[in-house]
Amino acid sequence: MILRVALAVHRRPLARRLERLLTTPSVLVTTVERPGKELDRLDLEECDVAIVSREHLGERSLAILARLRALPERPEVVVLVGDEDAEDRARLLAAGCLAVVNSTLPDEALRDALKALLARSRAALEKQLGESGIAPESRSSLGDFATRSPAMRQFMATVRRVVDADSSLLLTGETGVGKEWLARAIHAEGRRSAGPFVAVNCAAVPESLMESELFGHEKGSFTGASHARRGWFELAHRGVLFLDEIADLPHHLQVKLLRVVQERAIQRVGSERLIPIDVRLVAATNRNLEDEMAAGRFRSDLYYRLSVVTLLVPPLRDRREDIPALVESYMAHYRAVLGRPVDGVSPEAMAALAGYAWPGNVRELINTVERAVLLTTGSIVGVEDLPHRIGRLGRPEGGSPPAPVAGPVPGVTLESLLGKPIRSARREVIDAFERAYLNAQLRTTRGRIGETAGLAGIKERSLFDLMRRHGLKKGDYRG
């Protein structure tokens, strides 16, 4: 993250000297012009560290230090002195300032002393941010991914080749395949692992707030902006910024994001100052961005900037060989978390788990394993401990597990498509598949919308939209 430092010093030459000694790509220095005796203008500058001349504290130094420490960002305060006074130093430290530094030190010694103090402040701040979910480390690792299937072995070989690069990544794949988990693992094993990992869901942020959240804002830049605020780019400085659901980014912000990716600098809302940033950008989506571009909803120039390397995470149905290892791994996790004496899975239950189509992918599998460990009354998870839609596949009357989804889409043949443009052909295949898929799922659930949406891994509103498009009515499936 970028550390914000405010200077309130009594002489302009000293201010210029400190600006020169402290300014780096990771430190943003702002000089408070002509601060009054009571530092009445310092609270206009949002900062993490305030470097203040002793002259500005005056006789009311203890009260002023308390007021500075009570600013919205609770900045650390470093006091600069020209003369050594042991008794005064003790009072200032007791009042809560971070350190008292002699400004007459040579440049190298002064720079080293102040940078050590800034490093201490940065570490404390990153720890605080880590506790609120923006952590400089991650528990994910590439070793967490099961790779018994050929599809996953090939995929992870590609991932390992891009871990240490700074190139932008675009992660694609269905809902629930583990795109954010993969992004965290790439961060944890890359050369930016010591920096923060900031994860953002673009679909969850109101459009009116998105620009401020991305790039930050200055105090008074809009109604309600009572103080300046860092954006996600500043927080992710020297780390990774993960933008999930990138296809939901509003069009006008796609233009601004493109400029940031090109220039490697941001501009806060309400400011003309460019702030250099050092961030690896990882974006993710479960949509086909080529279709989004064709429909005019996503900028092609931004797409090409983000997709320097595109990684398509395989759906679970295409890597069934990995299911037993995933089940064992998550069962061990929930056995410890829930404190349940569960030793394993019966062969019938494992056959059901391996035969299920997993429309919700790994996320659905994780929830299924947690449910089974929680509800089983024995030491072995059986088919009776699985949801009916899965457990029935392991019972004799359920027949053999279904094969992976493959083959032609009902009602569509290759011959019928060859005379059409590829875009039209693709749309026809997708429409036919969606209708057949939803028809089958609705028959299975007897038209129950909530359960069908859960099987499909989509929201109920999205399911209603798809049903309306294909002329499907839930009442037709009740019986």
Order of alpha helices (4+ residues) and beta strands (2+ residues): beta-alpha-beta-beta-alpha-beta-alpha-beta-alpha-alpha-beta-alpha-beta-alpha-alpha-beta-alpha-beta-beta-beta-alpha-alpha-beta-alpha-beta-alpha-alpha-beta-alpha-alpha-alpha-alpha-alpha
